[in-house]
Amino acid sequence: MELSAEGGGPVGIDELLGRARSRLDRVGPEEAFAEAAAGALLVDIRYAALRDRDGLIPGALVVERNELEWRLDPGGSHRAVEATGHGLRVVVICNEGYASSLAAVSLRQLGLFRATDLIGGFQAWRAAGLPVTPGPG
């Protein structure tokens, strides 16, 4: 993803987010639910206070944003066992669907070419009435 504007200057977050999203085939809550049932890996990158407050998506791998690339790189020395290969379908979930777009593009830069994110994040998942379990806190 190009990080500078035409002419080499900096870009704002809205432009950066737009560029990130143009590279993704983002999914809605029901589609993410179906993809998880078909073997996609849901990855919850929300911080602990949000997981404690709002709950968890059953079966989602919890990886805080600052560890995401290390845990999902299939060739990395600190990878999660779920990071089985570059062809793995990964759906990144944040709270409202902003940070997850940038995170999914970062995963694509690591070669996870099927990575994407959840439109509306955890809040959209919950609003759709999909399964949520109480948070650990």
N, CA, C and O atoms as CSV, one atom per row, in Angstrom:
chain,resi,resn,atom,element,x,y,z
A,1,MET,N,N,0.858,-1.171,0.000
A,1,MET,CA,C,0.000,0.000,0.000
A,1,MET,C,C,0.902,1.230,0.000
A,1,MET,O,O,1.798,1.360,0.833
A,2,GLU,N,N,0.652,2.116,-0.935
A,2,GLU,CA,C,1.413,3.361,-1.011
A,2,GLU,C,C,1.032,4.245,0.164
A,2,GLU,O,O,-0.149,4.484,0.418
A,3,LEU,N,N,2.048,4.733,0.885
A,3,LEU,CA,C,1.793,5.515,2.084
A,3,LEU,C,C,1.927,7.013,1.892
A,3,LEU,O,O,1.706,7.777,2.832
A,4,SER,N,N,2.283,7.443,0.704
A,4,SER,CA,C,2.391,8.884,0.488
A,4,SER,C,C,1.441,9.309,-0.623
A,4,SER,O,O,1.084,8.521,-1.498
A,5,ALA,N,N,1.047,10.560,-0.565
A,5,ALA,CA,C,0.161,11.116,-1.578
A,5,ALA,C,C,0.960,11.379,-2.848
A,5,ALA,O,O,2.189,11.312,-2.848
A,6,GLU,N,N,0.244,11.680,-3.930
A,6,GLU,CA,C,0.945,12.067,-5.140
A,6,GLU,C,C,1.843,13.241,-4.809
A,6,GLU,O,O,1.438,14.158,-4.095
A,7,GLY,N,N,3.039,13.217,-5.317
A,7,GLY,CA,C,3.996,14.256,-5.006
A,7,GLY,C,C,4.829,13.908,-3.785
A,7,GLY,O,O,5.712,14.682,-3.417
A,8,GLY,N,N,4.582,12.775,-3.145
A,8,GLY,CA,C,5.426,12.318,-2.054
A,8,GLY,C,C,5.069,12.811,-0.667
A,8,GLY,O,O,5.770,12.483,0.290
A,9,GLY,N,N,4.004,13.586,-0.521
A,9,GLY,CA,C,3.638,14.081,0.796
A,9,GLY,C,C,2.879,13.039,1.605
A,9,GLY,O,O,2.539,11.973,1.093
A,10,PRO,N,N,2.622,13.345,2.843
A,10,PRO,CA,C,1.889,12.411,3.699
A,10,PRO,C,C,0.413,12.344,3.304
A,10,PRO,O,O,-0.124,13.259,2.680
A,11,VAL,N,N,-0.221,11.246,3.682
A,11,VAL,CA,C,-1.658,11.088,3.465
A,11,VAL,C,C,-2.354,11.107,4.810
A,11,VAL,O,O,-1.754,10.767,5.830
A,12,GLY,N,N,-3.605,11.501,4.819
A,12,GLY,CA,C,-4.396,11.462,6.042
A,12,GLY,C,C,-4.950,10.068,6.271
A,12,GLY,O,O,-4.913,9.219,5.380
A,13,ILE,N,N,-5.461,9.841,7.461
A,13,ILE,CA,C,-5.980,8.522,7.820
A,13,ILE,C,C,-7.170,8.128,6.966
A,13,ILE,O,O,-7.314,6.953,6.632
A,14,ASP,N,N,-8.031,9.077,6.600
A,14,ASP,CA,C,-9.182,8.729,5.776
A,14,ASP,C,C,-8.753,8.203,4.406
A,14,ASP,O,O,-9.323,7.237,3.898
A,15,GLU,N,N,-7.758,8.838,3.821
A,15,GLU,CA,C,-7.245,8.372,2.533
A,15,GLU,C,C,-6.547,7.023,2.696
A,15,GLU,O,O,-6.731,6.129,1.870
A,16,LEU,N,N,-5.762,6.873,3.734
A,16,LEU,CA,C,-5.078,5.601,3.982
A,16,LEU,C,C,-6.094,4.475,4.166
A,16,LEU,O,O,-5.921,3.387,3.616
A,17,LEU,N,N,-7.145,4.730,4.930
A,17,LEU,CA,C,-8.191,3.739,5.152
A,17,LEU,C,C,-8.897,3.404,3.839
A,17,LEU,O,O,-9.168,2.235,3.562
A,18,GLY,N,N,-9.189,4.404,3.045
A,18,GLY,CA,C,-9.820,4.163,1.753
A,18,GLY,C,C,-8.960,3.300,0.845
A,18,GLY,O,O,-9.468,2.402,0.174
A,19,ARG,N,N,-7.676,3.565,0.822
A,19,ARG,CA,C,-6.758,2.761,0.014
A,19,ARG,C,C,-6.722,1.325,0.524
A,19,ARG,O,O,-6.721,0.379,-0.264
A,20,ALA,N,N,-6.692,1.168,1.829
A,20,ALA,CA,C,-6.667,-0.176,2.410
A,20,ALA,C,C,-7.923,-0.938,2.011
A,20,ALA,O,O,-7.846,-2.082,1.563
A,21,ARG,N,N,-9.064,-0.311,2.172
A,21,ARG,CA,C,-10.333,-0.987,1.884
A,21,ARG,C,C,-10.498,-1.311,0.410
A,21,ARG,O,O,-11.179,-2.275,0.063
A,22,SER,N,N,-9.886,-0.522,-0.462
A,22,SER,CA,C,-9.990,-0.802,-1.900
A,22,SER,C,C,-9.264,-2.093,-2.264
A,22,SER,O,O,-9.495,-2.643,-3.340
A,23,ARG,N,N,-8.403,-2.578,-1.401
A,23,ARG,CA,C,-7.637,-3.801,-1.649
A,23,ARG,C,C,-8.291,-5.034,-1.042
A,23,ARG,O,O,-7.803,-6.148,-1.233
A,24,LEU,N,N,-9.391,-4.849,-0.312
A,24,LEU,CA,C,-10.002,-5.949,0.431
A,24,LEU,C,C,-11.371,-6.310,-0.128
A,24,LEU,O,O,-12.064,-5.464,-0.693
A,25,ASP,N,N,-11.751,-7.560,0.031
A,25,ASP,CA,C,-13.109,-8.011,-0.255
A,25,ASP,C,C,-13.808,-8.153,1.095
A,25,ASP,O,O,-14.054,-9.265,1.562
A,26,ARG,N,N,-14.120,-7.026,1.709
A,26,ARG,CA,C,-14.657,-6.996,3.071
A,26,ARG,C,C,-15.953,-7.783,3.155
A,26,ARG,O,O,-16.696,-7.884,2.179
A,27,VAL,N,N,-16.218,-8.342,4.336
A,27,VAL,CA,C,-17.413,-9.173,4.523
A,27,VAL,C,C,-18.276,-8.613,5.640
A,27,VAL,O,O,-17.778,-7.981,6.572
A,28,GLY,N,N,-19.575,-8.852,5.534
A,28,GLY,CA,C,-20.513,-8.494,6.581
A,28,GLY,C,C,-20.585,-9.589,7.628
A,28,GLY,O,O,-19.980,-10.648,7.462
A,29,PRO,N,N,-21.321,-9.346,8.706
A,29,PRO,CA,C,-21.382,-10.315,9.804
A,29,PRO,C,C,-21.876,-11.704,9.396
A,29,PRO,O,O,-21.257,-12.704,9.759
A,30,GLU,N,N,-22.959,-11.778,8.662
A,30,GLU,CA,C,-23.497,-13.084,8.277
A,30,GLU,C,C,-22.532,-13.840,7.379
A,30,GLU,O,O,-22.386,-15.056,7.501
A,31,GLU,N,N,-21.866,-13.113,6.469
A,31,GLU,CA,C,-20.886,-13.745,5.588
A,31,GLU,C,C,-19.688,-14.237,6.397
A,31,GLU,O,O,-19.176,-15.328,6.145
A,32,ALA,N,N,-19.242,-13.445,7.358
A,32,ALA,CA,C,-18.117,-13.868,8.205
A,32,ALA,C,C,-18.489,-15.121,8.994
A,32,ALA,O,O,-17.676,-16.034,9.137
A,33,PHE,N,N,-19.711,-15.162,9.499
A,33,PHE,CA,C,-20.192,-16.332,10.239
A,33,PHE,C,C,-20.156,-17.572,9.351
A,33,PHE,O,O,-19.687,-18.630,9.771
A,34,ALA,N,N,-20.654,-17.439,8.119
A,34,ALA,CA,C,-20.658,-18.558,7.177
A,34,ALA,C,C,-19.232,-18.971,6.808
A,34,ALA,O,O,-18.936,-20.163,6.716
A,35,GLU,N,N,-18.357,-17.999,6.599
A,35,GLU,CA,C,-16.973,-18.322,6.249
A,35,GLU,C,C,-16.275,-19.042,7.392
A,35,GLU,O,O,-15.488,-19.959,7.156
A,36,ALA,N,N,-16.553,-18.639,8.631
A,36,ALA,CA,C,-15.961,-19.330,9.782
A,36,ALA,C,C,-16.432,-20.787,9.820
A,36,ALA,O,O,-15.647,-21.691,10.105
A,37,ALA,N,N,-17.711,-21.006,9.531
A,37,ALA,CA,C,-18.242,-22.369,9.506
A,37,ALA,C,C,-17.575,-23.204,8.418
A,37,ALA,O,O,-17.485,-24.426,8.531
A,38,ALA,N,N,-17.104,-22.531,7.356
A,38,ALA,CA,C,-16.440,-23.215,6.248
A,38,ALA,C,C,-14.927,-23.289,6.429
A,38,ALA,O,O,-14.227,-23.760,5.533
A,39,GLY,N,N,-14.410,-22.835,7.568
A,39,GLY,CA,C,-12.982,-22.975,7.848
A,39,GLY,C,C,-12.163,-21.713,7.918
A,39,GLY,O,O,-10.965,-21.779,8.195
A,40,ALA,N,N,-12.770,-20.552,7.676
A,40,ALA,CA,C,-12.020,-19.302,7.798
A,40,ALA,C,C,-11.664,-19.060,9.263
A,40,ALA,O,O,-12.373,-19.500,10.167
A,41,LEU,N,N,-10.576,-18.367,9.479
A,41,LEU,CA,C,-10.127,-18.020,10.821
A,41,LEU,C,C,-10.570,-16.603,11.151
A,41,LEU,O,O,-10.143,-15.646,10.506
A,42,LEU,N,N,-11.433,-16.470,12.164
A,42,LEU,CA,C,-11.811,-15.157,12.667
A,42,LEU,C,C,-10.761,-14.745,13.685
A,42,LEU,O,O,-10.406,-15.527,14.567
A,43,VAL,N,N,-10.259,-13.511,13.568
A,43,VAL,CA,C,-9.213,-13.020,14.463
A,43,VAL,C,C,-9.684,-11.724,15.096
A,43,VAL,O,O,-9.869,-10.713,14.418
A,44,ASP,N,N,-9.873,-11.771,16.395
A,44,ASP,CA,C,-10.350,-10.631,17.177
A,44,ASP,C,C,-9.150,-9.843,17.683
A,44,ASP,O,O,-8.374,-10.338,18.500
A,45,ILE,N,N,-8.999,-8.604,17.191
A,45,ILE,CA,C,-7.854,-7.789,17.588
A,45,ILE,C,C,-8.224,-6.707,18.601
A,45,ILE,O,O,-7.413,-5.826,18.892
A,46,ARG,N,N,-9.439,-6.767,19.138
A,46,ARG,CA,C,-9.849,-5.757,20.124
A,46,ARG,C,C,-9.015,-5.878,21.393
A,46,ARG,O,O,-8.539,-6.962,21.731
A,47,TYR,N,N,-8.845,-4.779,22.080
A,47,TYR,CA,C,-8.088,-4.825,23.324
A,47,TYR,C,C,-8.941,-5.404,24.447
A,47,TYR,O,O,-10.166,-5.466,24.342
A,48,ALA,N,N,-8.287,-5.824,25.511
A,48,ALA,CA,C,-8.912,-6.607,26.578
A,48,ALA,C,C,-10.130,-5.930,27.190
A,48,ALA,O,O,-11.119,-6.606,27.477
A,49,ALA,N,N,-10.091,-4.628,27.398
A,49,ALA,CA,C,-11.222,-3.950,28.033
A,49,ALA,C,C,-12.495,-4.089,27.203
A,49,ALA,O,O,-13.582,-4.227,27.764
A,50,LEU,N,N,-12.377,-4.055,25.889
A,50,LEU,CA,C,-13.549,-4.225,25.029
A,50,LEU,C,C,-14.042,-5.664,25.044
A,50,LEU,O,O,-15.248,-5.912,25.044
A,51,ARG,N,N,-13.113,-6.607,25.057
A,51,ARG,CA,C,-13.531,-8.016,25.135
A,51,ARG,C,C,-14.211,-8.292,26.465
A,51,ARG,O,O,-15.209,-9.012,26.516
A,52,ASP,N,N,-13.677,-7.724,27.546
A,52,ASP,CA,C,-14.291,-7.893,28.864
A,52,ASP,C,C,-15.684,-7.284,28.900
A,52,ASP,O,O,-16.615,-7.881,29.440
A,53,ARG,N,N,-15.825,-6.105,28.330
A,53,ARG,CA,C,-17.097,-5.385,28.369
A,53,ARG,C,C,-18.166,-6.010,27.476
A,53,ARG,O,O,-19.312,-6.183,27.890
A,54,ASP,N,N,-17.774,-6.348,26.240
A,54,ASP,CA,C,-18.764,-6.724,25.237
A,54,ASP,C,C,-18.859,-8.215,24.954
A,54,ASP,O,O,-19.862,-8.676,24.408
A,55,GLY,N,N,-17.843,-8.969,25.314
A,55,GLY,CA,C,-17.868,-10.403,25.071
A,55,GLY,C,C,-16.964,-10.823,23.929
A,55,GLY,O,O,-16.207,-10.028,23.372
A,56,LEU,N,N,-17.071,-12.102,23.601
A,56,LEU,CA,C,-16.200,-12.731,22.612
A,56,LEU,C,C,-17.024,-13.443,21.551
A,56,LEU,O,O,-18.161,-13.846,21.795
A,57,ILE,N,N,-16.443,-13.590,20.387
A,57,ILE,CA,C,-17.045,-14.398,19.336
A,57,ILE,C,C,-16.535,-15.817,19.522
A,57,ILE,O,O,-15.326,-16.046,19.467
A,58,PRO,N,N,-17.431,-16.777,19.743
A,58,PRO,CA,C,-16.980,-18.153,19.947
A,58,PRO,C,C,-16.127,-18.646,18.773
A,58,PRO,O,O,-16.498,-18.490,17.609
A,59,GLY,N,N,-14.997,-19.234,19.100
A,59,GLY,CA,C,-14.105,-19.781,18.086
A,59,GLY,C,C,-13.121,-18.804,17.498
A,59,GLY,O,O,-12.199,-19.223,16.798
A,60,ALA,N,N,-13.276,-17.515,17.752
A,60,ALA,CA,C,-12.341,-16.529,17.201
A,60,ALA,C,C,-11.015,-16.599,17.949
A,60,ALA,O,O,-10.984,-16.786,19.166
A,61,LEU,N,N,-9.936,-16.448,17.215
A,61,LEU,CA,C,-8.611,-16.358,17.810
A,61,LEU,C,C,-8.419,-14.929,18.293
A,61,LEU,O,O,-8.576,-13.985,17.518
A,62,VAL,N,N,-8.082,-14.763,19.559
A,62,VAL,CA,C,-7.827,-13.436,20.117
A,62,VAL,C,C,-6.340,-13.138,20.010
A,62,VAL,O,O,-5.506,-13.833,20.590
A,63,VAL,N,N,-6.023,-12.083,19.251
A,63,VAL,CA,C,-4.641,-11.630,19.082
A,63,VAL,C,C,-4.678,-10.116,19.115
A,63,VAL,O,O,-5.226,-9.489,18.208
A,64,GLU,N,N,-4.112,-9.529,20.132
A,64,GLU,CA,C,-4.134,-8.064,20.182
A,64,GLU,C,C,-3.357,-7.494,19.002
A,64,GLU,O,O,-2.402,-8.100,18.518
A,65,ARG,N,N,-3.777,-6.338,18.557
A,65,ARG,CA,C,-3.253,-5.729,17.330
A,65,ARG,C,C,-1.733,-5.670,17.295
A,65,ARG,O,O,-1.137,-5.913,16.246
A,66,ASN,N,N,-1.100,-5.359,18.399
A,66,ASN,CA,C,0.358,-5.193,18.391
A,66,ASN,C,C,1.103,-6.513,18.200
A,66,ASN,O,O,2.319,-6.498,18.007
A,67,GLU,N,N,0.416,-7.647,18.248
A,67,GLU,CA,C,1.055,-8.955,18.041
A,67,GLU,C,C,0.609,-9.629,16.750
A,67,GLU,O,O,1.099,-10.709,16.421
A,68,LEU,N,N,-0.300,-9.021,16.023
A,68,LEU,CA,C,-0.978,-9.678,14.913
A,68,LEU,C,C,-0.019,-10.271,13.884
A,68,LEU,O,O,-0.110,-11.458,13.568
A,69,GLU,N,N,0.882,-9.474,13.369
A,69,GLU,CA,C,1.767,-9.960,12.309
A,69,GLU,C,C,2.657,-11.105,12.792
A,69,GLU,O,O,2.904,-12.053,12.047
A,70,TRP,N,N,3.129,-11.025,14.008
A,70,TRP,CA,C,3.989,-12.088,14.549
A,70,TRP,C,C,3.210,-13.391,14.726
A,70,TRP,O,O,3.756,-14.473,14.506
A,71,ARG,N,N,1.955,-13.296,15.119
A,71,ARG,CA,C,1.151,-14.490,15.400
A,71,ARG,C,C,0.545,-15.111,14.141
A,71,ARG,O,O,0.254,-16.307,14.125
A,72,LEU,N,N,0.349,-14.305,13.077
A,72,LEU,CA,C,-0.315,-14.824,11.880
A,72,LEU,C,C,0.621,-15.121,10.720
A,72,LEU,O,O,0.187,-15.707,9.728
A,73,ASP,N,N,1.877,-14.740,10.809
A,73,ASP,CA,C,2.831,-15.060,9.743
A,73,ASP,C,C,3.092,-16.566,9.764
A,73,ASP,O,O,3.690,-17.077,10.711
A,74,PRO,N,N,2.643,-17.287,8.714
A,74,PRO,CA,C,2.790,-18.744,8.723
A,74,PRO,C,C,4.242,-19.223,8.844
A,74,PRO,O,O,4.487,-20.339,9.303
A,75,GLY,N,N,5.188,-18.401,8.443
A,75,GLY,CA,C,6.598,-18.784,8.529
A,75,GLY,C,C,7.309,-18.190,9.717
A,75,GLY,O,O,8.514,-18.384,9.872
A,76,GLY,N,N,6.596,-17.473,10.558
A,76,GLY,CA,C,7.221,-16.766,11.669
A,76,GLY,C,C,7.524,-17.671,12.859
A,76,GLY,O,O,6.873,-18.695,13.068
A,77,SER,N,N,8.506,-17.276,13.614
A,77,SER,CA,C,8.920,-18.066,14.783
A,77,SER,C,C,7.946,-17.940,15.952
A,77,SER,O,O,8.000,-18.748,16.879
A,78,HIS,N,N,7.066,-16.956,15.930
A,78,HIS,CA,C,6.107,-16.754,17.017
A,78,HIS,C,C,4.666,-16.963,16.556
A,78,HIS,O,O,3.730,-16.443,17.164
A,79,ARG,N,N,4.497,-17.721,15.487
A,79,ARG,CA,C,3.167,-17.883,14.903
A,79,ARG,C,C,2.249,-18.704,15.793
A,79,ARG,O,O,2.690,-19.576,16.542
A,80,ALA,N,N,0.968,-18.404,15.693
A,80,ALA,CA,C,-0.060,-19.202,16.352
A,80,ALA,C,C,-0.227,-20.497,15.556
A,80,ALA,O,O,0.003,-20.510,14.347
A,81,VAL,N,N,-0.618,-21.567,16.208
A,81,VAL,CA,C,-0.792,-22.843,15.504
A,81,VAL,C,C,-1.860,-22.734,14.423
A,81,VAL,O,O,-1.845,-23.503,13.462
A,82,GLU,N,N,-2.782,-21.791,14.565
A,82,GLU,CA,C,-3.836,-21.593,13.573
A,82,GLU,C,C,-3.319,-20.987,12.270
A,82,GLU,O,O,-4.011,-21.046,11.253
A,83,ALA,N,N,-2.131,-20.412,12.280
A,83,ALA,CA,C,-1.540,-19.783,11.094
A,83,ALA,C,C,-0.913,-20.869,10.228
A,83,ALA,O,O,0.300,-21.075,10.246
A,84,THR,N,N,-1.757,-21.555,9.473
A,84,THR,CA,C,-1.349,-22.768,8.783
A,84,THR,C,C,-0.773,-22.563,7.390
A,84,THR,O,O,-0.153,-23.477,6.847
A,85,GLY,N,N,-0.957,-21.407,6.805
A,85,GLY,CA,C,-0.418,-21.184,5.463
A,85,GLY,C,C,-0.891,-19.866,4.893
A,85,GLY,O,O,-1.818,-19.243,5.410
A,86,HIS,N,N,-0.242,-19.449,3.821
A,86,HIS,CA,C,-0.565,-18.166,3.210
A,86,HIS,C,C,-1.940,-18.150,2.545
A,86,HIS,O,O,-2.494,-17.076,2.311
A,87,GLY,N,N,-2.493,-19.310,2.240
A,87,GLY,CA,C,-3.807,-19.385,1.622
A,87,GLY,C,C,-4.960,-19.386,2.611
A,87,GLY,O,O,-6.122,-19.456,2.209
A,88,LEU,N,N,-4.653,-19.309,3.894
A,88,LEU,CA,C,-5.686,-19.306,4.929
A,88,LEU,C,C,-6.585,-18.080,4.788
A,88,LEU,O,O,-6.095,-16.962,4.632
A,89,ARG,N,N,-7.886,-18.291,4.842
A,89,ARG,CA,C,-8.822,-17.165,4.845
A,89,ARG,C,C,-8.866,-16.613,6.265
A,89,ARG,O,O,-9.229,-17.330,7.198
A,90,VAL,N,N,-8.506,-15.369,6.433
A,90,VAL,CA,C,-8.488,-14.701,7.722
A,90,VAL,C,C,-9.444,-13.523,7.660
A,90,VAL,O,O,-9.381,-12.706,6.741
A,91,VAL,N,N,-10.335,-13.439,8.651
A,91,VAL,CA,C,-11.239,-12.295,8.768
A,91,VAL,C,C,-10.887,-11.582,10.068
A,91,VAL,O,O,-11.129,-12.105,11.155
A,92,VAL,N,N,-10.319,-10.393,9.951
A,92,VAL,CA,C,-9.886,-9.619,11.109
A,92,VAL,C,C,-11.069,-8.820,11.639
A,92,VAL,O,O,-11.832,-8.225,10.877
A,93,ILE,N,N,-11.204,-8.820,12.962
A,93,ILE,CA,C,-12.325,-8.145,13.610
A,93,ILE,C,C,-11.797,-7.186,14.671
A,93,ILE,O,O,-11.079,-7.590,15.587
A,94,CYS,N,N,-12.159,-5.920,14.538
A,94,CYS,CA,C,-11.885,-4.941,15.589
A,94,CYS,C,C,-13.237,-4.530,16.168
A,94,CYS,O,O,-14.221,-5.247,15.986
A,95,ASN,N,N,-13.304,-3.422,16.843
A,95,ASN,CA,C,-14.554,-3.036,17.473
A,95,ASN,C,C,-15.603,-2.543,16.469
A,95,ASN,O,O,-16.763,-2.950,16.531
A,96,GLU,N,N,-15.193,-1.664,15.542
A,96,GLU,CA,C,-16.159,-1.073,14.621
A,96,GLU,C,C,-15.770,-1.172,13.151
A,96,GLU,O,O,-16.460,-0.610,12.301
A,97,GLY,N,N,-14.686,-1.870,12.829
A,97,GLY,CA,C,-14.325,-2.090,11.433
A,97,GLY,C,C,-13.403,-1.068,10.815
A,97,GLY,O,O,-13.400,-0.909,9.594
A,98,TYR,N,N,-12.625,-0.373,11.608
A,98,TYR,CA,C,-11.649,0.582,11.070
A,98,TYR,C,C,-10.232,0.022,11.161
A,98,TYR,O,O,-9.576,-0.174,10.138
A,99,ALA,N,N,-9.761,-0.233,12.371
A,99,ALA,CA,C,-8.406,-0.766,12.561
A,99,ALA,C,C,-8.247,-2.108,11.859
A,99,ALA,O,O,-7.155,-2.448,11.405
A,100,SER,N,N,-9.327,-2.867,11.771
A,100,SER,CA,C,-9.245,-4.183,11.134
A,100,SER,C,C,-8.915,-4.080,9.643
A,100,SER,O,O,-8.257,-4.968,9.099
A,101,SER,N,N,-9.355,-3.025,8.981
A,101,SER,CA,C,-9.031,-2.857,7.562
A,101,SER,C,C,-7.535,-2.670,7.381
A,101,SER,O,O,-6.927,-3.293,6.511
A,102,LEU,N,N,-6.944,-1.818,8.196
A,102,LEU,CA,C,-5.498,-1.592,8.109
A,102,LEU,C,C,-4.735,-2.863,8.482
A,102,LEU,O,O,-3.715,-3.178,7.869
A,103,ALA,N,N,-5.226,-3.592,9.484
A,103,ALA,CA,C,-4.579,-4.832,9.916
A,103,ALA,C,C,-4.644,-5.896,8.826
A,103,ALA,O,O,-3.670,-6.615,8.604
A,104,ALA,N,N,-5.779,-6.004,8.145
A,104,ALA,CA,C,-5.911,-7.005,7.086
A,104,ALA,C,C,-4.948,-6.724,5.934
A,104,ALA,O,O,-4.375,-7.655,5.369
A,105,VAL,N,N,-4.766,-5.464,5.586
A,105,VAL,CA,C,-3.802,-5.117,4.542
A,105,VAL,C,C,-2.388,-5.474,4.993
A,105,VAL,O,O,-1.584,-5.946,4.189
A,106,SER,N,N,-2.083,-5.258,6.250
A,106,SER,CA,C,-0.772,-5.640,6.767
A,106,SER,C,C,-0.556,-7.148,6.631
A,106,SER,O,O,0.536,-7.590,6.275
A,107,LEU,N,N,-1.590,-7.936,6.912
A,107,LEU,CA,C,-1.482,-9.389,6.747
A,107,LEU,C,C,-1.284,-9.762,5.277
A,107,LEU,O,O,-0.528,-10.680,4.960
A,108,ARG,N,N,-1.960,-9.054,4.395
A,108,ARG,CA,C,-1.759,-9.309,2.966
A,108,ARG,C,C,-0.316,-9.023,2.564
A,108,ARG,O,O,0.242,-9.724,1.720
A,109,GLN,N,N,0.290,-8.005,3.159
A,109,GLN,CA,C,1.683,-7.700,2.854
A,109,GLN,C,C,2.612,-8.813,3.323
A,109,GLN,O,O,3.723,-8.950,2.809
A,110,LEU,N,N,2.167,-9.614,4.297
A,110,LEU,CA,C,2.931,-10.784,4.748
A,110,LEU,C,C,2.677,-12.007,3.871
A,110,LEU,O,O,3.267,-13.064,4.095
A,111,GLY,N,N,1.809,-11.872,2.885
A,111,GLY,CA,C,1.519,-12.974,1.988
A,111,GLY,C,C,0.225,-13.700,2.274
A,111,GLY,O,O,-0.096,-14.666,1.582
A,112,LEU,N,N,-0.528,-13.272,3.267
A,112,LEU,CA,C,-1.836,-13.863,3.553
A,112,LEU,C,C,-2.841,-13.216,2.602
A,112,LEU,O,O,-3.608,-12.333,2.986
A,113,PHE,N,N,-2.816,-13.681,1.349
A,113,PHE,CA,C,-3.514,-13.009,0.261
A,113,PHE,C,C,-5.034,-13.091,0.352
A,113,PHE,O,O,-5.726,-12.411,-0.406
A,114,ARG,N,N,-5.566,-13.899,1.251
A,114,ARG,CA,C,-7.021,-13.992,1.415
A,114,ARG,C,C,-7.514,-13.255,2.667
A,114,ARG,O,O,-8.685,-13.369,3.028
A,115,ALA,N,N,-6.641,-12.512,3.321
A,115,ALA,CA,C,-7.035,-11.776,4.529
A,115,ALA,C,C,-8.000,-10.655,4.172
A,115,ALA,O,O,-7.870,-10.008,3.132
A,116,THR,N,N,-8.964,-10.439,5.048
A,116,THR,CA,C,-9.916,-9.348,4.899
A,116,THR,C,C,-10.385,-8.932,6.289
A,116,THR,O,O,-9.804,-9.338,7.296
A,117,ASP,N,N,-11.434,-8.125,6.336
A,117,ASP,CA,C,-11.958,-7.726,7.646
A,117,ASP,C,C,-13.474,-7.673,7.632
A,117,ASP,O,O,-14.120,-7.753,6.586
A,118,LEU,N,N,-14.017,-7.536,8.836
A,118,LEU,CA,C,-15.457,-7.525,9.058
A,118,LEU,C,C,-15.980,-6.095,9.024
A,118,LEU,O,O,-15.567,-5.257,9.826
A,119,ILE,N,N,-16.885,-5.822,8.097
A,119,ILE,CA,C,-17.519,-4.510,8.011
A,119,ILE,C,C,-18.291,-4.254,9.307
A,119,ILE,O,O,-19.144,-5.055,9.692
A,120,GLY,N,N,-17.998,-3.157,9.967
A,120,GLY,CA,C,-18.692,-2.810,11.205
A,120,GLY,C,C,-18.142,-3.468,12.448
A,120,GLY,O,O,-18.585,-3.161,13.555
A,121,GLY,N,N,-17.185,-4.368,12.291
A,121,GLY,CA,C,-16.505,-4.989,13.418
A,121,GLY,C,C,-17.408,-5.781,14.354
A,121,GLY,O,O,-18.503,-6.207,13.987
A,122,PHE,N,N,-16.918,-5.962,15.564
A,122,PHE,CA,C,-17.637,-6.731,16.574
A,122,PHE,C,C,-19.032,-6.161,16.816
A,122,PHE,O,O,-19.983,-6.914,17.026
A,123,GLN,N,N,-19.155,-4.849,16.789
A,123,GLN,CA,C,-20.451,-4.230,17.061
A,123,GLN,C,C,-21.487,-4.652,16.019
A,123,GLN,O,O,-22.648,-4.865,16.367
A,124,ALA,N,N,-21.096,-4.775,14.760
A,124,ALA,CA,C,-22.011,-5.233,13.720
A,124,ALA,C,C,-22.347,-6.710,13.914
A,124,ALA,O,O,-23.489,-7.122,13.711
A,125,TRP,N,N,-21.354,-7.503,14.307
A,125,TRP,CA,C,-21.578,-8.927,14.583
A,125,TRP,C,C,-22.650,-9.079,15.667
A,125,TRP,O,O,-23.611,-9.832,15.507
A,126,ARG,N,N,-22.471,-8.362,16.751
A,126,ARG,CA,C,-23.414,-8.446,17.869
A,126,ARG,C,C,-24.794,-7.929,17.461
A,126,ARG,O,O,-25.806,-8.536,17.811
A,127,ALA,N,N,-24.846,-6.821,16.729
A,127,ALA,CA,C,-26.120,-6.253,16.296
A,127,ALA,C,C,-26.875,-7.202,15.359
A,127,ALA,O,O,-28.103,-7.162,15.292
A,128,ALA,N,N,-26.142,-8.053,14.639
A,128,ALA,CA,C,-26.766,-9.023,13.740
A,128,ALA,C,C,-27.325,-10.228,14.503
A,128,ALA,O,O,-27.951,-11.105,13.908
A,129,GLY,N,N,-27.099,-10.270,15.817
A,129,GLY,CA,C,-27.615,-11.367,16.624
A,129,GLY,C,C,-26.803,-12.641,16.527
A,129,GLY,O,O,-27.289,-13.718,16.871
A,130,LEU,N,N,-25.569,-12.526,16.061
A,130,LEU,CA,C,-24.705,-13.701,15.949
A,130,LEU,C,C,-24.130,-14.062,17.319
A,130,LEU,O,O,-24.142,-13.229,18.226
A,131,PRO,N,N,-23.627,-15.291,17.487
A,131,PRO,CA,C,-23.201,-15.759,18.810
A,131,PRO,C,C,-22.101,-14.900,19.447
A,131,PRO,O,O,-21.113,-14.530,18.811
A,132,VAL,N,N,-22.319,-14.606,20.719
A,132,VAL,CA,C,-21.355,-13.881,21.551
A,132,VAL,C,C,-21.382,-14.546,22.917
A,132,VAL,O,O,-22.446,-14.844,23.460
A,133,THR,N,N,-20.195,-14.771,23.461
A,133,THR,CA,C,-20.113,-15.290,24.837
A,133,THR,C,C,-19.619,-14.176,25.748
A,133,THR,O,O,-18.955,-13.250,25.280
A,134,PRO,N,N,-19.927,-14.245,27.025
A,134,PRO,CA,C,-19.454,-13.206,27.952
A,134,PRO,C,C,-17.933,-13.108,27.948
A,134,PRO,O,O,-17.227,-14.103,27.782
A,135,GLY,N,N,-17.449,-11.884,28.136
A,135,GLY,CA,C,-16.014,-11.660,28.221
A,135,GLY,C,C,-15.438,-12.247,29.489
A,135,GLY,O,O,-16.171,-12.539,30.433
A,136,PRO,N,N,-14.132,-12.420,29.515
A,136,PRO,CA,C,-13.492,-13.034,30.668
A,136,PRO,C,C,-13.463,-12.150,31.911
A,136,PRO,O,O,-13.210,-12.637,33.012
A,137,GLY,N,N,-13.721,-10.846,31.741
A,137,GLY,CA,C,-13.588,-9.929,32.867
A,137,GLY,C,C,-14.820,-9.691,33.660
A,137,GLY,O,O,-14.794,-8.931,34.627
